[in-house]
Amino acid sequence: MTLAALNENSVAVVTGAAAGIGLAISKRLASYGMTLVCIDRQVDRLDAVGDVLRAAGAREVFTSSVNVSDFDVMIDLERIVADKFGGTDILVNNAGIQPGSSMFGPMDEWVNVLGTNLWGVINGTKAFLPGMIKRERPGIVINTGSKQGITTPPGDPAYNVAKAGVKSFTEALAHELRNTKSALITAHLLIPGFVFTELNRAGRTEKPSGAWTPDETVDFMMERLELGDFYILCPDNDVSRELDEKRMSWAMGDVIENRPALSRWHPEFSDAFNDFIDGS
């Protein structure tokens, strides 16, 4: 059912579509000949994105600089898409920012990150999904999460909170959809590895050897969609799936074993964590 939506008659809405993973996903969807609605706050890049996607095979491209953190604006966008193209079949809630945050840093850091990374996903889903369900056509929702939303490492708490929320929200969405008889839509959580994008470029001009490209990430995503995966857990050139699984297992073990919070980074548990990873 998932792949049935990948055809020239579908309409896909992608947020954060002007660069990185969002652009790579948009190009892949365009290759099916479908219509693309591309959303990004980088207004200066949207015209170029349209040219790229038309060259990739898109039937039609519509771009908008909508702010995904504004629910009313997202509702208005959904109406525009419905009026112009008949509705939406594929929704990719991918828009994300990572300016950095600290626990007691400026509140604006938290408001901006949560507004885009968490509320953007919630707003996109609540604005578009009711209409998608009413179409009674095969559809796909992909929400971009993060491994940081699962292992929650120290250093950027606002980002971690947002991505942990995306995980919980998408799990609830998948449950809701599979228990809605009229819904022919599947939900999926994309969990990228280390991907070289503008979000983590940090002044570098060349891709680090440990990172994947956005296109490699989308290749993997499409493979796992074909297999029906909900959790699309991406490796990279540095971290294998096996290592990811051990790190996530340890994180859940903090709850089960009643260890200190984030014990992986606690000096009294560092040896135990390393032994766990090594299998000793």
C-alpha positions as CSV (number, residue, x, y, z in Angstrom):
1,M,0.0,0.0,0.0
2,T,2.8,2.4,0.9
3,L,4.4,2.4,-2.6
4,A,1.1,2.7,-4.4
5,A,1.2,6.4,-3.7
6,L,4.5,6.8,-5.7
7,N,3.0,7.6,-9.1
8,E,2.5,10.5,-11.5
9,N,-1.0,11.2,-10.2
10,S,0.1,11.9,-6.7
11,V,0.7,15.3,-5.0
12,A,3.5,15.5,-2.5
13,V,4.0,18.3,0.1
14,V,7.6,18.5,1.5
15,T,8.7,21.0,4.2
16,G,12.3,22.1,4.5
17,A,12.6,21.3,0.8
18,A,15.2,23.8,-0.3
19,A,18.3,21.9,0.8
20,G,19.7,18.8,2.4
21,I,17.4,15.8,3.0
22,G,14.3,17.7,2.1
23,L,15.6,18.6,-1.4
24,A,16.9,15.0,-1.9
25,I,13.4,13.6,-1.0
26,S,11.8,16.1,-3.3
27,K,14.0,15.1,-6.2
28,R,13.3,11.5,-5.7
29,L,9.5,12.1,-5.6
30,A,9.8,14.2,-8.7
31,S,11.3,11.3,-10.5
32,Y,7.9,9.6,-10.4
33,G,6.4,12.4,-12.3
34,M,4.2,13.7,-9.5
35,T,3.3,17.2,-8.5
36,L,5.6,18.7,-5.7
37,V,4.6,21.4,-3.2
38,C,7.8,22.6,-1.7
39,I,7.9,24.6,1.5
40,D,10.9,26.4,2.9
41,R,11.8,29.6,4.7
42,Q,14.8,30.1,2.4
43,V,12.8,32.2,0.0
44,D,15.9,33.0,-2.2
45,R,16.3,29.3,-3.0
46,L,12.8,28.3,-3.9
47,D,12.9,29.4,-7.5
48,A,16.0,27.3,-8.1
49,V,14.4,24.4,-6.3
50,G,11.5,24.6,-8.8
51,D,13.9,24.4,-11.7
52,V,15.7,21.4,-10.2
53,L,12.5,19.4,-9.6
54,R,11.1,20.1,-13.0
55,A,14.4,18.8,-14.5
56,A,14.1,15.7,-12.2
57,G,10.7,14.9,-13.8
58,A,8.1,16.7,-11.6
59,R,4.7,17.2,-13.4
60,E,4.3,20.5,-11.7
61,V,6.0,22.4,-8.9
62,F,4.5,24.9,-6.4
63,T,6.7,26.6,-3.9
64,S,5.8,28.6,-0.8
65,S,7.8,30.3,2.0
66,V,5.3,29.3,4.7
67,N,6.3,29.2,8.3
68,V,5.5,25.7,9.5
69,S,5.3,26.8,13.1
70,D,2.1,28.8,12.3
71,F,-0.9,26.4,12.3
72,D,-3.3,28.9,10.7
73,V,-0.9,29.5,7.8
74,M,-0.5,25.7,7.3
75,I,-4.3,25.3,7.2
76,D,-4.4,28.0,4.5
77,L,-1.7,26.2,2.5
78,E,-3.6,23.0,2.7
79,R,-6.7,24.7,1.2
80,I,-4.6,26.2,-1.6
81,V,-3.1,22.8,-2.4
82,A,-6.6,21.2,-2.4
83,D,-8.0,23.9,-4.6
84,K,-5.1,23.9,-7.0
85,F,-4.3,20.2,-7.2
86,G,-7.2,18.3,-5.7
87,G,-5.5,17.4,-2.4
88,T,-2.4,15.8,-1.0
89,D,-1.2,12.2,-1.1
90,I,2.3,12.3,0.4
91,L,3.3,14.6,3.3
92,V,6.9,14.9,4.3
93,N,7.3,16.9,7.6
94,N,11.0,17.5,7.3
95,A,11.7,21.2,8.2
96,G,14.2,21.5,10.9
97,I,16.7,23.9,12.5
98,Q,19.5,23.4,14.9
99,P,20.9,26.7,16.0
100,G,22.1,25.2,19.3
101,S,20.6,25.5,22.8
102,S,21.4,25.3,26.5
103,M,19.3,24.4,29.4
104,F,19.2,27.9,30.9
105,G,20.0,29.8,27.6
106,P,17.7,32.3,26.0
107,M,14.0,31.3,25.7
108,D,14.0,32.3,22.0
109,E,16.3,29.3,21.4
110,W,13.7,26.9,22.7
111,V,10.7,28.7,21.1
112,N,12.3,28.6,17.7
113,V,13.5,25.0,17.8
114,L,10.3,23.6,19.2
115,G,8.2,25.8,16.9
116,T,9.9,24.4,13.7
117,N,11.1,20.9,14.7
118,L,8.1,19.8,16.8
119,W,5.2,22.1,16.1
120,G,6.0,22.1,12.4
121,V,5.4,18.3,12.4
122,I,2.2,18.6,14.4
123,N,0.9,21.5,12.4
124,G,1.7,19.8,9.1
125,T,0.0,16.6,10.1
126,K,-3.1,18.2,11.6
127,A,-3.5,20.5,8.6
128,F,-3.1,17.9,5.9
129,L,-4.0,14.5,7.2
130,P,-7.8,15.0,7.5
131,G,-8.0,15.8,3.8
132,M,-5.6,13.0,2.9
133,I,-7.8,10.5,4.7
134,K,-11.0,11.8,3.0
135,R,-9.4,11.2,-0.4
136,E,-9.4,7.5,0.4
137,R,-6.3,7.1,-1.7
138,P,-3.0,5.4,-0.8
139,G,-0.8,7.9,1.0
140,I,2.4,8.3,2.9
141,V,3.5,10.5,5.8
142,I,7.2,10.8,6.6
143,N,8.3,12.7,9.7
144,T,12.0,13.4,10.1
145,G,13.2,12.6,13.6
146,S,16.7,12.1,14.9
147,K,18.8,9.6,16.9
148,Q,19.2,12.5,19.4
149,G,15.5,12.2,20.1
150,I,16.1,8.6,21.2
151,T,19.4,8.7,23.0
152,T,19.1,12.4,24.0
153,P,22.8,13.2,24.4
154,P,23.9,16.3,26.4
155,G,24.6,19.5,24.6
156,D,21.4,20.6,22.8
157,P,18.4,20.0,25.0
158,A,15.9,21.9,22.9
159,Y,16.7,19.9,19.8
160,N,16.5,16.6,21.8
161,V,13.1,17.5,23.3
162,A,11.7,18.4,19.9
163,K,12.9,15.2,18.2
164,A,11.8,13.0,21.1
165,G,8.4,14.6,20.7
166,V,8.4,13.9,16.9
167,K,9.1,10.2,17.7
168,S,6.2,10.0,20.2
169,F,3.9,11.9,17.9
170,T,4.6,9.8,14.9
171,E,4.2,6.6,16.8
172,A,0.7,7.8,17.9
173,L,-0.1,8.8,14.4
174,A,0.8,5.4,13.0
175,H,-1.4,3.8,15.6
176,E,-4.3,6.1,14.7
177,L,-4.0,5.6,11.0
178,R,-4.0,1.8,11.2
179,N,-7.1,1.9,13.3
180,T,-8.9,4.3,11.0
181,K,-10.8,2.1,8.5
182,S,-11.0,4.7,5.8
183,A,-7.3,5.6,6.0
184,L,-5.1,4.1,3.3
185,I,-2.1,6.0,4.6
186,T,1.0,4.8,6.4
187,A,3.2,6.9,8.7
188,H,7.0,6.5,9.0
189,L,9.7,8.0,11.2
190,L,12.9,8.9,9.3
191,I,15.8,8.7,11.7
192,P,18.9,9.9,9.8
193,G,22.5,9.1,10.7
194,F,25.3,11.6,10.2
195,V,24.3,13.4,7.0
196,F,26.3,16.2,5.5
197,T,23.9,19.1,5.2
198,E,23.9,22.8,5.9
199,L,22.5,22.0,9.3
200,N,25.8,20.6,10.4
201,R,28.2,22.0,7.8
202,A,30.0,24.2,10.4
203,G,32.1,25.9,7.8
204,R,33.3,22.7,6.1
205,T,33.3,22.6,2.3
206,E,33.9,18.9,1.9
207,K,31.8,16.0,3.2
208,P,33.5,14.3,6.2
209,S,34.3,10.7,5.5
210,G,32.0,9.5,8.2
211,A,28.9,11.2,6.8
212,W,26.4,10.1,4.2
213,T,25.1,12.4,1.5
214,P,21.4,13.4,1.5
215,D,20.9,11.2,-1.6
216,E,22.4,8.2,0.2
217,T,20.0,8.8,3.0
218,V,17.0,8.9,0.7
219,D,18.2,5.8,-1.1
220,F,18.1,4.0,2.2
221,M,14.8,5.5,3.1
222,M,13.2,4.3,-0.1
223,E,14.5,0.8,0.4
224,R,13.0,0.7,3.9
225,L,9.7,2.2,2.8
226,E,9.5,-0.6,0.3
227,L,9.9,-3.1,3.1
228,G,7.2,-1.3,5.2
229,D,9.4,-0.1,8.0
230,F,8.0,2.4,10.4
231,Y,11.4,3.2,12.1
232,I,13.7,4.1,9.2
233,L,16.9,4.0,11.2
234,C,19.7,5.1,8.9
235,P,23.4,4.1,9.5
236,D,26.2,6.1,8.0
237,N,29.9,5.6,7.3
238,D,30.9,5.9,11.0
239,V,28.1,4.2,12.9
240,S,26.6,0.8,12.0
241,R,23.0,-0.2,12.9
242,E,24.4,-2.6,15.5
243,L,26.1,0.3,17.3
244,D,23.0,2.4,17.1
245,E,21.0,-0.4,18.6
246,K,23.3,-0.9,21.5
247,R,23.3,2.9,22.2
248,M,19.5,2.9,22.2
249,S,19.3,-0.2,24.2
250,W,21.6,1.3,26.9
251,A,19.4,4.5,26.9
252,M,16.3,2.4,27.6
253,G,18.3,0.5,30.2
254,D,18.7,3.6,32.3
255,V,14.9,3.4,33.0
256,I,14.8,-0.4,33.5
257,E,17.9,-0.6,35.6
258,N,17.2,2.7,37.4
259,R,20.6,4.2,36.5
260,P,21.2,7.9,36.7
261,A,19.8,9.9,33.8
262,L,22.1,9.8,30.7
263,S,24.3,7.3,32.4
264,R,26.2,6.8,29.2
265,W,27.9,10.2,30.0
266,H,28.1,9.6,33.8
267,P,31.7,9.1,35.0
268,E,30.7,6.2,37.3
269,F,29.1,4.3,34.4
270,S,31.5,5.0,31.5
271,D,33.4,1.7,31.9
272,A,30.1,-0.3,32.1
273,F,28.8,1.4,29.0
274,N,32.1,0.7,27.1
275,D,31.9,-3.0,28.2
276,F,28.3,-3.1,27.0
277,I,29.3,-1.7,23.6
278,D,32.3,-4.1,23.3
279,G,30.1,-7.0,24.3
280,S,32.2,-7.9,27.3
